[in-house]
Amino acid sequence: MRTTLTRLSAPARWISDRIAQGRGNGNDTGDISITTVIIWVAAVAGALAIAGTIAAVLTKYNGLITGI
């Protein structure tokens, strides 16, 4: 148990130091650019379109592919 805690303490210390450094800068407002939003919306829409197409094809040919 002590070995596990020793191994986990170093990454936890590193993460807390990185968070403190980020807060220390103070100039990051957390704004997301409109380009990033457009890319994410397009990616999600594309994934939903692909999933919908696969579902439609499976529904249409369900009786024909049962033997696979």
Secondary structure, 3 states (H helix, E strand, C coil): CHHHHHHHHHHHHHHHHHHHHHHHHCCCCCCCCHHHHHHHHHHHHHHHHHHHHHHHHHHHCCCCCCCC
